[in-house]
Amino acid sequence: RTDDPRAEDLLIELSRSETDADLLSEIVICLSMKDSDRALDALIAVFNGTDDPHVGEAAAHAIGRRGGDRAFGVLSTLVRDRRADLERRRMALFSLAGCGRDREVSALAQQVLREETDGEMLQVAVATLSQLGDAVPEAVFFNLIENPRADDELRAQALHFCAQRGTLRVPQLRAIWERADGHELKMQVCHVLTQLDDRGPARDLLLEIARKESDPEIRQAAIFWVSQFDDDPRAAAFLLEVIDKE
């Protein structure tokens, strides 16, 4: 927190010599507060030189927070390098969400969704897009949700982040549920319905799912989420109906 140049010198020296992962992660965080090329050099050196995932993650996030052309270039180049270690590429991609270049990061994450096959890398791409707000067209999430060839868990994750925008409506969720053939996506539809402001239609669709769904786990989840409409007499009547039948 001091402006004394010796403080930065000491942090850089420690970043090169410290072997304790927890302490090195703290040093990285402190270096990220120093706005100089030398501090950025040290952060990049730590990121490139560590085998510890916690240190690597801390360094990647620190580089992303620094922003600027060089920081963006280091991380984005790594993301595009299909020969590089996948875990490091995932760290780099998610860390770019904080670099202040939302549209460029959005384009890069969408490229990852189109070209990558690693499931975790794809999940990181969706999570990165979720941090970028209006820089990501809503259609990007909907295209993934509606893609039957995409992984079911990934489609559910996309629906979760799409719901956080607050623009989903019950007819859209009905269409997703009717076309969904995966367990996770259907479970996510049930959850998202409880978060909508349009409570009446959301309740009606949940009641329909609870009555029609053949998967017992999804039906059980739908019944549970119906119980969240605790101020609704129709929800209470349905729960009593289930108790009587079961």
Helices and strands as residue ranges (DSSP letters): H 5-17, H 21-31, H 37-49, H 53-66, H 68-80, H 86-95, G 96-98, H 102-115, H 119-130, G 133-135, H 138-145, H 152-163, H 170-179, H 183-193, H 199-212, H 216-226, H 233-245
